[in-house]
Structures are given as C-alpha cells and as structure tokens.
Amino acid sequence: MNQDAVGFSPKGRVFDFGWSAPEDQVVYDEAGVKALLEDLSQNLLVVDNNGRIGLTGAEPIRQTGAGPKVIAMTPALPVQSLGNPEFGKTYGTAYPYYAGAMANGIASVEMVTALGKAGFLGSFGAGGLVPSAVEEAILAIQKNLPSGPYLFNFIHSPHEPAVEQAVAELYIKHGVKAVEAAAFMALTPSIVQYRIAGLSRDAQGNIVIGNRIIAKVSRKEVASRFMEPAPERVLKKLISGGVITEDQADLARQVPMADDITVEADSGGHTDNRALVTILPSILSLRDEIQAKRNYPVAVRVGAGGGMGSPQAVLAAFIMGAEYIVTGSVNQACVESGASDHVKGLLAKADMADTVMAPSADMFELGVKVQVLKRGSLFAVRAAKLHDIYSRCESIESIPSDEREKLENQIFKKNLDEIWADTIDFFSQRDPGLVAKAGADPKKKMALIFRWYLGLSSRWANKGEPGREMDYQIWCGSCIGAFNAWVKGTGMEAPENRKAAHVARHLMNGAAYLHRVDQLKLQGVLISPQLAAYKPD
C-alpha cells in the first residue's frame, strides 16, 4: 500500500527533542513502516515532516531549520531483552522462554531436540512413563544435544513413590543438570535428593549448584517451599538412611530448593485455573520477602506459564514482571509433538471454550482434576462417571450390575476381571508394592482398575488408537483457542506447518513488536490497525 501508515494524535504529547532526520531516509508507506518495526535491532524515530508523519531508522541530527522533526522514538528491542537475561545464561539458552513438559512423551525427544538446536529450552514429558522409557529419552536427548539446552520433567507421584524415586536416581546417574518439578504439594525425599546431589563448593568456598530445579506452582504455599531451603525433616530422613552426609545437608540449608519458579495460571492438564493477573504479583511479592530474609547470592527467578497462546499474552506476562515465560498447549499441535495426527487436527480447530475439567489418572483417588479438550471426545464425561462410581461404591463387586454392564460395554469395552489382570501386569513394572496393597484393599483395587482407563486414554490419543477416538484424553488449556485465532489465515493455521521453534520465535518476536508499538502509542503516535497487530509469516 502506498499510503501513510503512521499518524499523530492531537491529544498526544509532542516532545521537542531538538533533532531532525535525513529526509531521504524517512518512510511513510505501510510496507516501509512494517519493515522498520519488524527490525527489532534498530532504534526508530518518528518524524513530523510538515504534518506528514513518517518513520526512520537513521541516526538523528541536530535540528537546523526545516526538515523532518523528531517527535517520538523507540529503542531497539531484541527479544533477548525481554525478561531476565540471567535465565538464559543459567540454562544455556538464547531466550527467556521454555516449552514446558507434556506428560507421556507428548513433549517428545524430537521436540526437545528441535527446540534446543534453535536456541530454545524444552522440557521432556517424562510424567506417566516407566523409568526405562525415561532413561531411553535421557540417552537420546543427551546424544542429540550434548551441550544442551534441555530440561526433564520431574513429576510428583504420590501414589507411585517408587517410580518418583527411580526417576530421581536416573537423573542423578545420567547427569541431568536441570529438571522441571511439577505437581508437588510438599517436598519429597526424591526431589531433595536430586537437588543435594548437585551441591558442592568451589575453590573460594562458594556453594555451587549443579542440579537446577524449575518448580511449576500455582499456590503460594508451594512456591514458598521451593523458595526456602530443603526442610529439616527431609534432610534428617536422608541422613539417617545414608543417602546424604551431614556436610551435604549443611550445603542444602543455605540454598533455595529451586532456582526458578514458574507461576502456572490456567493451563492444560493439572491446573488450579488461576488467573495470571492475580497469582503472578503475589508470587513475585513472596519471592521478594523471602529474598530479604534469606539474602541468597542469586535471588530465585519467577516466570509465567499458562495462557501463553498469543504475543499479547506473552507481552502481558513480561510487563507484569515475569522473568521468563513457559508455553505448553500450543506446542501439542506442533509437528514434533508426541500426539497423534488426529489429536493435532482437533487442537488446531479448538476454540477458547472447548476445554473442560476431568478426573486425573495420577491423583484419581484424591479427586484432583485436569483440563482437557472436550471437542471431539467423550473422555471428560466418562471419566467423571468413573469417579462418581468410585465415590459411591466400596469395591468392584459392590457396583450395581446394570452400571457394571454399562462400564464394560460403553467405557472399558472389556470385562473388568480381564482389566484387573492387565492392571497387575502394568503396575508390576512400575510399582509392585501397589499391586499388593490393592489385593488387600478392594477400594484401592477399584481405583487401579478405573485408572487403567484414565491412563490408557492419553496413550490412545498419542498413538491414534483406532476405534478409541471418543475416549482420547487430550490435555490442553483455553489458550489453544487464542493461538488458533492468532494464526488464522497464516501458514501456521495448519498443524503440519507448526514447528515448536517457529511457534516460540513468533511468540517472542510478536511480544517485542507489540511492545514497540505500545511505546509509540504512549507518545501519541497513531499506527494503522494492520501494523499495530503482529501475525506470523
């Protein structure tokens, strides 16, 4: 378009900088202005040339009579300048950004590798996998990214402590130097053991933290536990068990349990459905209080996750004080995701209202819920039915015969006795002690049988299991709808064109772009609606 794309509000503040710009380097048309705004490495000047408003990246000159007069400016704003640069230095990434874990390997080896090679940090979705599968992923990612960056998810498993411990020992054994801790309500010996295994002193006597933890939280009390040193009761337990020494415990008493806290707002999977605008400021204030008390050499950083589905959301998080941001649901529809093509297609068509809460597999007995996609699946309805029966009945045998028949025919599509045999085989690999407990406790046995469906439903979704499409459990937050609206009409509208690194780069570039636009708006500069928005190429 060969028309002026920039104007000036008569109500805006006109600054007399005493500068002008070379007239032959000022652009007025939309294409020229867009190119300058997108070049985040340039300082930009807005000029008034006898009532015509234009933009230039030229160096200003001292004003001498007539000529384009500088009325506003915006500095260069590379995406690396958003957030806290120390985050990137700590984890060896170029950006204050990471792609969070999605369980059962949805955040796959391929995704973590692709992100790492593009300079972004990704967290492998170890949750829900048996230790042997986690070990296989460790070896593959370390081979692909010998110098990083990468993370591994460390998920709290209250009903499978043996699995949680085994994963901790794998991370220590293979030298995994950074994990993303999730779903913790209290600190367990396994996460404390992992942290302590990386503590040492340098030649000057300073404590060196070798095993980094990014803790994903949505509650202040949990954030506080990770911002404080390891609890004394856990340290004593590890000492008495011969797992750590008194000297190691002394080091642990002087450092926080986590280096970074990801404040998780409304998100896919496990979520408290919190609003970021309320929880992020409170966690930032908590961090400042604890830092004032503890005076750590390096303060715990605080980032934001949940809802990061558009450049506007990313920018809002940074403006509120987030030191880095975390994405999740938007990555599940990407090429490298471990989800099936059918699931990616459903996600790419989802709207913001297409999610619902449903009982979780890992914390079924506690009534904990996860956020899932309701579009194209009956999983949420069927899972809720299972939890209702679990709440009313004391055993499989006490389920009314008509309800049992419906369960076997409509949900499980298999005899419950056969499912119990499958359940024994499954948990014998993960936690044999759990099978023994269930054998002596009919209620526990019923829970494990119901968890057969809840657990397999996500695996069916990942594999694209034929005939089970209506049972697919697809974890996602409402931000997938915002992302789809943002990329509508672009190449990224189709899931086959979505790559995790491209998503990351455009979200970050878009946030920086919009920040520059906002800076100019605050100075009274009017920019056409087409230019005020950022769309991925």
Disulfide bonds with the S-S distance in Angstrom:
none
